[in-house]
């Protein structure tokens, strides 16, 4: 676990990470997509869990 955290901190410190604004926009896009596909996602999950 310490290695994973260390690598994450090193990546963040290297500047390879995207800006906060970019990440926030990506999360908003993900939320919008999940809302738009909510019924399809629920149907697929129900089908998968009932098999």
Secondary structure by P-SEA (a helix, b strand, c coil): caaaaaaaaaaaaacccccaaaaaaaaaaaaaaaaaaaaaaaaaaaaaaac
